[in-house]
Amino acid sequence: MKHFDYLTEGTCSQLISLDLDGDRVHNVRFFGGCPGNLTAIPILVEGMTVDEIESKLSGVRCGSKPTSCAHQLTLACRAAYEAANA
């Protein structure tokens, strides 16, 4: 299992921390942002594959922002997967 940190853009959370085991995502943590959503999202995605997370959360927006913490998680997962398989 490899650990990754991802600096977010355009959201209240500043950093997403996650572990990757193959293509499975574990131990997601958001730093900053809305506590309710950012507590729920890691519980919901625990053990999902990168593709599953992307298919469910990619493109989710936060109000008028072009992104959201959920969408930033999809970017973090893909970046971690690509880094692990480079």
C-alpha positions as CSV (number, residue, x, y, z in Angstrom):
1,M,0.0,0.0,0.0
2,K,1.4,3.4,-1.0
3,H,0.5,6.8,0.6
4,F,-0.2,9.9,-1.5
5,D,-1.0,13.5,-0.7
6,Y,-2.8,15.8,-3.2
7,L,-3.0,19.6,-3.1
8,T,-6.5,20.6,-4.1
9,E,-7.5,23.6,-6.3
10,G,-10.6,25.7,-6.0
11,T,-12.1,24.1,-2.9
12,C,-12.2,24.8,0.8
13,S,-10.2,21.7,1.6
14,Q,-6.5,22.2,0.9
15,L,-5.2,18.7,0.9
16,I,-6.4,15.1,0.3
17,S,-4.5,12.3,1.8
18,L,-5.1,8.7,0.6
19,D,-3.6,5.2,0.4
20,L,-3.6,3.2,-2.7
21,D,-3.4,-0.6,-2.9
22,G,-3.3,-1.5,-6.6
23,D,-6.3,0.4,-7.9
24,R,-8.2,0.3,-4.5
25,V,-8.4,3.5,-2.5
26,H,-8.2,3.5,1.3
27,N,-7.9,5.9,4.3
28,V,-9.0,9.0,2.5
29,R,-8.7,12.2,4.6
30,F,-9.5,15.8,3.7
31,F,-7.8,18.7,5.4
32,G,-10.0,21.8,5.6
33,G,-13.5,22.1,4.2
34,C,-17.0,21.2,5.4
35,P,-16.7,18.6,8.1
36,G,-19.9,16.7,7.4
37,N,-19.3,16.0,3.7
38,L,-15.6,15.4,4.2
39,T,-16.3,12.9,6.9
40,A,-19.0,11.1,4.8
41,I,-17.1,10.9,1.5
42,P,-14.2,8.8,2.9
43,I,-16.6,6.3,4.4
44,L,-18.5,6.0,1.2
45,V,-15.4,5.5,-1.1
46,E,-13.4,3.2,1.2
47,G,-12.2,0.2,-0.8
48,M,-13.5,1.4,-4.1
49,T,-11.4,1.4,-7.2
50,V,-10.1,4.6,-8.8
51,D,-12.5,4.0,-11.8
52,E,-15.5,3.5,-9.5
53,I,-14.7,6.8,-7.6
54,E,-14.3,8.6,-10.9
55,S,-17.5,7.3,-12.3
56,K,-19.5,8.4,-9.3
57,L,-17.9,11.7,-8.3
58,S,-16.2,13.2,-11.4
59,G,-17.8,16.5,-12.4
60,V,-19.6,17.1,-9.1
61,R,-19.7,20.9,-8.5
62,C,-19.9,22.9,-5.3
63,G,-22.4,25.7,-5.9
64,S,-21.1,27.9,-8.7
65,K,-17.6,26.6,-8.4
66,P,-16.4,24.5,-11.4
67,T,-15.2,21.8,-9.0
68,S,-15.8,20.3,-5.5
69,C,-14.0,18.3,-2.9
70,A,-15.6,15.2,-4.3
71,H,-14.4,16.1,-7.8
72,Q,-10.9,16.9,-6.4
73,L,-10.9,13.4,-4.9
74,T,-11.3,11.9,-8.4
75,L,-8.3,13.9,-9.5
76,A,-6.3,12.8,-6.5
77,C,-7.1,9.2,-7.0
78,R,-6.2,9.3,-10.7
79,A,-2.9,11.2,-10.0
80,A,-2.0,8.6,-7.3
81,Y,-2.8,5.7,-9.5
82,E,-0.7,7.1,-12.4
83,A,2.2,7.9,-10.0
84,A,2.1,4.4,-8.6
85,N,2.2,2.9,-12.1
86,A,4.7,5.1,-13.7
